[in-house]
Amino acid sequence: MIAVAKGRYLRVSPTKIRQVMDLVRGKTVPVAQGILLHLNKPT
């Protein structure tokens, strides 16, 4: 199953989004949720 997330008109820099996406890309959902839960990056 392929999941696609699109963010339009976000008030966050594309560089910051790209860094976070590189962390979770290719991971399973539970692993990605764990990474995002413990990520210390303010938006």
C-alpha distance matrix in Angstrom:
0.0 3.8 6.6 10.0 13.3 16.5 20.0 23.0 26.6 26.0 29.2 27.9 28.5 25.8 27.0 26.3 22.8 22.1 23.5 21.2 18.1 19.3 19.5 16.0 14.1 12.3 12.9 11.2 11.4 14.8 16.2 15.5 17.0 19.9 20.5 20.6 22.7 25.3 25.3 28.8 28.4 29.9 28.5
3.8 0.0 3.8 6.6 10.1 13.2 16.7 19.6 23.3 22.8 26.0 24.7 25.1 22.3 23.6 23.2 19.6 18.8 20.6 18.6 15.2 16.6 17.4 14.0 11.8 10.7 12.1 11.3 11.4 15.2 16.1 14.5 16.3 19.4 19.4 19.1 21.7 24.2 23.6 26.9 26.1 27.5 25.9
6.6 3.8 0.0 3.8 6.7 10.1 13.4 16.6 20.1 19.4 22.6 21.4 22.2 19.7 21.2 20.5 16.8 16.7 18.5 16.1 13.0 15.1 15.8 12.4 10.8 10.9 11.7 11.0 10.1 13.9 14.9 12.7 13.9 17.4 17.3 16.4 19.0 21.7 21.0 24.1 23.1 24.3 22.5
10.0 6.6 3.8 0.0 3.8 6.6 10.1 13.1 16.7 16.3 19.7 18.7 19.4 16.8 18.7 18.3 14.5 14.5 16.9 15.0 11.8 14.3 15.6 12.7 11.0 12.2 13.6 13.7 12.6 16.3 16.9 14.1 15.3 18.8 18.1 16.7 19.5 22.1 20.8 23.6 22.1 22.9 20.7
13.3 10.1 6.7 3.8 0.0 3.8 6.7 10.0 13.4 12.7 16.1 15.2 16.3 14.1 16.3 15.6 11.8 12.6 15.1 12.9 10.3 13.6 14.8 12.3 11.4 13.6 14.5 14.8 13.2 16.5 17.0 13.6 14.3 17.8 16.9 14.8 17.6 20.2 18.7 21.1 19.2 19.7 17.2
16.5 13.2 10.1 6.6 3.8 0.0 3.8 6.5 10.1 10.1 13.7 13.3 14.3 12.3 15.2 14.9 11.3 12.4 15.5 13.9 11.6 14.9 16.7 14.8 13.9 16.5 17.7 18.4 16.8 20.0 20.3 16.7 17.3 20.7 19.4 17.0 19.8 22.3 20.2 22.1 19.7 19.6 16.7
20.0 16.7 13.4 10.1 6.7 3.8 0.0 3.8 6.8 6.3 10.0 10.0 11.5 10.2 13.4 12.9 9.7 11.7 14.7 13.3 11.9 15.4 17.0 15.8 15.6 18.6 19.6 20.5 18.7 21.4 21.5 17.7 17.9 21.0 19.5 16.6 19.3 21.5 19.2 20.5 17.8 17.1 13.8
23.0 19.6 16.6 13.1 10.0 6.5 3.8 0.0 3.8 5.5 9.1 10.3 11.7 10.8 14.5 14.5 11.9 13.9 17.1 16.2 15.1 18.4 20.3 19.3 19.0 22.0 23.2 24.2 22.4 25.1 25.2 21.4 21.6 24.6 23.0 20.0 22.5 24.7 22.2 23.0 20.0 18.9 15.3
26.6 23.3 20.1 16.7 13.4 10.1 6.8 3.8 0.0 3.8 6.6 8.8 10.5 10.9 14.6 14.5 12.7 15.2 18.1 17.5 17.1 20.3 22.1 21.6 21.6 24.9 25.9 27.0 25.1 27.5 27.4 23.6 23.5 26.2 24.5 21.3 23.5 25.5 22.8 23.0 19.7 18.0 14.3
26.0 22.8 19.4 16.3 12.7 10.1 6.3 5.5 3.8 0.0 3.8 5.5 8.0 8.9 12.2 11.4 9.8 12.9 15.2 14.4 14.7 17.9 19.3 19.0 19.6 23.1 23.7 24.9 22.9 25.0 24.8 21.0 20.7 23.2 21.3 18.0 20.2 21.9 19.2 19.2 16.0 14.2 10.5
29.2 26.0 22.6 19.7 16.1 13.7 10.0 9.1 6.6 3.8 0.0 3.8 6.7 9.2 11.9 10.8 10.5 13.8 15.5 15.0 16.1 19.1 20.2 20.5 21.5 25.2 25.6 27.0 25.1 26.7 26.2 22.5 22.1 24.1 22.0 18.7 20.6 21.8 18.9 18.2 14.7 12.5 8.8
27.9 24.7 21.4 18.7 15.2 13.3 10.0 10.3 8.8 5.5 3.8 0.0 3.8 6.5 8.5 7.0 7.1 10.5 11.8 11.6 13.1 15.7 16.8 17.6 18.7 22.5 22.9 24.7 23.0 24.6 23.6 20.0 19.9 21.6 19.1 16.1 18.3 19.2 15.9 15.3 11.7 10.1 6.6
28.5 25.1 22.2 19.4 16.3 14.3 11.5 11.7 10.5 8.0 6.7 3.8 0.0 3.8 5.4 5.5 6.6 8.8 10.3 11.3 12.6 14.6 16.3 17.6 18.3 22.1 23.0 25.2 24.1 25.8 24.4 20.8 21.4 22.9 20.0 17.5 20.1 20.5 16.9 16.3 12.6 11.8 9.0
25.8 22.3 19.7 16.8 14.1 12.3 10.2 10.8 10.9 8.9 9.2 6.5 3.8 0.0 3.8 5.5 5.1 6.0 8.7 10.0 10.3 12.1 14.4 15.6 15.6 19.3 20.7 23.1 22.4 24.5 23.0 19.4 20.5 22.2 19.3 17.1 20.3 20.8 17.3 17.5 14.0 14.0 11.4
27.0 23.6 21.2 18.7 16.3 15.2 13.4 14.5 14.6 12.2 11.9 8.5 5.4 3.8 0.0 3.8 5.5 5.1 6.3 8.9 9.9 10.6 12.8 14.8 15.1 18.8 20.1 22.9 22.6 24.4 22.3 18.9 20.4 21.5 18.2 16.6 19.8 19.6 15.9 15.9 12.5 13.3 11.6
26.3 23.2 20.5 18.3 15.6 14.9 12.9 14.5 14.5 11.4 10.8 7.0 5.5 5.5 3.8 0.0 3.8 5.4 5.3 6.5 8.7 10.1 11.3 13.2 14.4 18.1 18.7 21.3 20.6 21.9 20.0 16.6 17.6 18.6 15.3 13.4 16.3 16.1 12.4 12.3 8.8 9.7 8.3
22.8 19.6 16.8 14.5 11.8 11.3 9.7 11.9 12.7 9.8 10.5 7.1 6.6 5.1 5.5 3.8 0.0 3.8 5.5 5.3 6.1 8.6 10.1 11.1 11.8 15.7 16.4 18.7 17.8 19.7 18.1 14.5 15.5 17.2 14.3 12.1 15.4 16.0 12.7 13.5 10.4 11.2 9.1
22.1 18.8 16.7 14.5 12.6 12.4 11.7 13.9 15.2 12.9 13.8 10.5 8.8 6.0 5.1 5.4 3.8 0.0 3.8 5.5 5.0 6.1 8.7 10.2 10.1 13.8 15.2 18.0 18.0 20.0 18.0 14.6 16.5 18.0 14.8 13.5 17.1 17.4 14.1 15.2 12.5 14.1 12.6
23.5 20.6 18.5 16.9 15.1 15.5 14.7 17.1 18.1 15.2 15.5 11.8 10.3 8.7 6.3 5.3 5.5 3.8 0.0 3.8 5.5 5.3 6.6 9.3 10.2 13.8 14.5 17.6 17.7 19.0 16.5 13.5 15.4 16.1 12.6 11.8 15.2 14.8 11.4 12.4 10.1 12.5 12.0
21.2 18.6 16.1 15.0 12.9 13.9 13.3 16.2 17.5 14.4 15.0 11.6 11.3 10.0 8.9 6.5 5.3 5.5 3.8 0.0 3.8 5.4 5.2 6.8 8.7 12.3 12.3 14.9 14.4 15.7 13.6 10.3 11.8 12.8 9.5 8.2 11.8 11.9 8.8 10.6 8.8 11.1 10.7
18.1 15.2 13.0 11.8 10.3 11.6 11.9 15.1 17.1 14.7 16.1 13.1 12.6 10.3 9.9 8.7 6.1 5.0 5.5 3.8 0.0 3.8 5.3 5.4 5.8 9.6 10.4 13.1 13.0 15.0 13.2 9.7 12.0 13.7 10.8 9.9 13.7 14.5 11.9 14.2 12.5 14.5 13.5
19.3 16.6 15.1 14.3 13.6 14.9 15.4 18.4 20.3 17.9 19.1 15.7 14.6 12.1 10.6 10.1 8.6 6.1 5.3 5.4 3.8 0.0 3.8 5.6 5.4 8.7 10.0 13.4 14.3 16.1 13.4 10.7 13.7 14.6 11.4 11.7 15.4 15.4 12.8 15.1 13.7 16.4 16.0
19.5 17.4 15.8 15.6 14.8 16.7 17.0 20.3 22.1 19.3 20.2 16.8 16.3 14.4 12.8 11.3 10.1 8.7 6.6 5.2 5.3 3.8 0.0 3.8 5.9 8.6 8.4 11.6 12.4 13.4 10.4 8.0 10.9 11.2 7.8 8.8 12.3 12.0 9.9 12.6 12.1 15.3 15.5
16.0 14.0 12.4 12.7 12.3 14.8 15.8 19.3 21.6 19.0 20.5 17.6 17.6 15.6 14.8 13.2 11.1 10.2 9.3 6.8 5.4 5.6 3.8 0.0 3.8 6.3 5.6 8.3 8.8 10.4 8.1 5.2 8.4 9.7 7.3 8.0 11.5 12.3 10.9 14.2 13.9 16.6 16.4
14.1 11.8 10.8 11.0 11.4 13.9 15.6 19.0 21.6 19.6 21.5 18.7 18.3 15.6 15.1 14.4 11.8 10.1 10.2 8.7 5.8 5.4 5.9 3.8 0.0 3.8 5.6 8.7 10.0 12.5 10.5 8.1 11.5 13.1 11.0 11.6 15.2 16.1 14.6 17.7 16.9 19.4 18.8
12.3 10.7 10.9 12.2 13.6 16.5 18.6 22.0 24.9 23.1 25.2 22.5 22.1 19.3 18.8 18.1 15.7 13.8 13.8 12.3 9.6 8.7 8.6 6.3 3.8 0.0 3.8 6.8 9.3 11.8 9.9 8.8 12.4 13.8 12.4 13.8 16.9 17.8 17.0 20.4 20.1 22.8 22.3
12.9 12.1 11.7 13.6 14.5 17.7 19.6 23.2 25.9 23.7 25.6 22.9 23.0 20.7 20.1 18.7 16.4 15.2 14.5 12.3 10.4 10.0 8.4 5.6 5.6 3.8 0.0 3.8 6.5 8.3 6.2 5.8 9.4 10.4 9.7 11.5 14.1 15.1 14.9 18.6 18.9 21.7 21.7
11.2 11.3 11.0 13.7 14.8 18.4 20.5 24.2 27.0 24.9 27.0 24.7 25.2 23.1 22.9 21.3 18.7 18.0 17.6 14.9 13.1 13.4 11.6 8.3 8.7 6.8 3.8 0.0 3.8 5.7 5.4 6.1 8.6 10.0 10.7 12.2 14.1 15.8 16.3 20.1 20.7 23.2 23.1
11.4 11.4 10.1 12.6 13.2 16.8 18.7 22.4 25.1 22.9 25.1 23.0 24.1 22.4 22.6 20.6 17.8 18.0 17.7 14.4 13.0 14.3 12.4 8.8 10.0 9.3 6.5 3.8 0.0 3.8 5.5 5.1 6.0 8.6 9.9 10.5 12.0 14.4 15.1 18.8 19.5 21.4 21.2
14.8 15.2 13.9 16.3 16.5 20.0 21.4 25.1 27.5 25.0 26.7 24.6 25.8 24.5 24.4 21.9 19.7 20.0 19.0 15.7 15.0 16.1 13.4 10.4 12.5 11.8 8.3 5.7 3.8 0.0 3.8 5.5 5.1 6.2 8.7 10.0 10.4 12.5 14.2 17.9 19.2 21.3 21.8
16.2 16.1 14.9 16.9 17.0 20.3 21.5 25.2 27.4 24.8 26.2 23.6 24.4 23.0 22.3 20.0 18.1 18.0 16.5 13.6 13.2 13.4 10.4 8.1 10.5 9.9 6.2 5.4 5.5 3.8 0.0 3.8 5.5 5.1 6.3 8.7 9.8 10.9 12.2 16.0 17.4 20.0 20.8
15.5 14.5 12.7 14.1 13.6 16.7 17.7 21.4 23.6 21.0 22.5 20.0 20.8 19.4 18.9 16.6 14.5 14.6 13.5 10.3 9.7 10.7 8.0 5.2 8.1 8.8 5.8 6.1 5.1 5.5 3.8 0.0 3.8 5.4 5.1 6.2 8.5 10.1 10.4 14.1 14.8 17.3 17.5
17.0 16.3 13.9 15.3 14.3 17.3 17.9 21.6 23.5 20.7 22.1 19.9 21.4 20.5 20.4 17.6 15.5 16.5 15.4 11.8 12.0 13.7 10.9 8.4 11.5 12.4 9.4 8.6 6.0 5.1 5.5 3.8 0.0 3.8 5.4 5.1 5.9 8.7 9.8 13.3 14.4 16.3 16.7
19.9 19.4 17.4 18.8 17.8 20.7 21.0 24.6 26.2 23.2 24.1 21.6 22.9 22.2 21.5 18.6 17.2 18.0 16.1 12.8 13.7 14.6 11.2 9.7 13.1 13.8 10.4 10.0 8.6 6.2 5.1 5.4 3.8 0.0 3.8 5.5 5.1 6.4 8.5 12.0 14.0 16.3 17.6
20.5 19.4 17.3 18.1 16.9 19.4 19.5 23.0 24.5 21.3 22.0 19.1 20.0 19.3 18.2 15.3 14.3 14.8 12.6 9.5 10.8 11.4 7.8 7.3 11.0 12.4 9.7 10.7 9.9 8.7 6.3 5.1 5.4 3.8 0.0 3.8 5.5 5.5 6.0 9.7 11.3 14.1 15.4
20.6 19.1 16.4 16.7 14.8 17.0 16.6 20.0 21.3 18.0 18.7 16.1 17.5 17.1 16.6 13.4 12.1 13.5 11.8 8.2 9.9 11.7 8.8 8.0 11.6 13.8 11.5 12.2 10.5 10.0 8.7 6.2 5.1 5.5 3.8 0.0 3.8 5.5 5.0 8.5 9.3 11.4 12.2
22.7 21.7 19.0 19.5 17.6 19.8 19.3 22.5 23.5 20.2 20.6 18.3 20.1 20.3 19.8 16.3 15.4 17.1 15.2 11.8 13.7 15.4 12.3 11.5 15.2 16.9 14.1 14.1 12.0 10.4 9.8 8.5 5.9 5.1 5.5 3.8 0.0 3.8 5.7 8.5 10.4 12.0 13.5
25.3 24.2 21.7 22.1 20.2 22.3 21.5 24.7 25.5 21.9 21.8 19.2 20.5 20.8 19.6 16.1 16.0 17.4 14.8 11.9 14.5 15.4 12.0 12.3 16.1 17.8 15.1 15.8 14.4 12.5 10.9 10.1 8.7 6.4 5.5 5.5 3.8 0.0 3.8 6.3 9.2 11.6 13.9
25.3 23.6 21.0 20.8 18.7 20.2 19.2 22.2 22.8 19.2 18.9 15.9 16.9 17.3 15.9 12.4 12.7 14.1 11.4 8.8 11.9 12.8 9.9 10.9 14.6 17.0 14.9 16.3 15.1 14.2 12.2 10.4 9.8 8.5 6.0 5.0 5.7 3.8 0.0 3.8 5.8 8.8 10.9
28.8 26.9 24.1 23.6 21.1 22.1 20.5 23.0 23.0 19.2 18.2 15.3 16.3 17.5 15.9 12.3 13.5 15.2 12.4 10.6 14.2 15.1 12.6 14.2 17.7 20.4 18.6 20.1 18.8 17.9 16.0 14.1 13.3 12.0 9.7 8.5 8.5 6.3 3.8 0.0 3.8 6.5 9.6
28.4 26.1 23.1 22.1 19.2 19.7 17.8 20.0 19.7 16.0 14.7 11.7 12.6 14.0 12.5 8.8 10.4 12.5 10.1 8.8 12.5 13.7 12.1 13.9 16.9 20.1 18.9 20.7 19.5 19.2 17.4 14.8 14.4 14.0 11.3 9.3 10.4 9.2 5.8 3.8 0.0 3.8 6.4
29.9 27.5 24.3 22.9 19.7 19.6 17.1 18.9 18.0 14.2 12.5 10.1 11.8 14.0 13.3 9.7 11.2 14.1 12.5 11.1 14.5 16.4 15.3 16.6 19.4 22.8 21.7 23.2 21.4 21.3 20.0 17.3 16.3 16.3 14.1 11.4 12.0 11.6 8.8 6.5 3.8 0.0 3.8
28.5 25.9 22.5 20.7 17.2 16.7 13.8 15.3 14.3 10.5 8.8 6.6 9.0 11.4 11.6 8.3 9.1 12.6 12.0 10.7 13.5 16.0 15.5 16.4 18.8 22.3 21.7 23.1 21.2 21.8 20.8 17.5 16.7 17.6 15.4 12.2 13.5 13.9 10.9 9.6 6.4 3.8 0.0
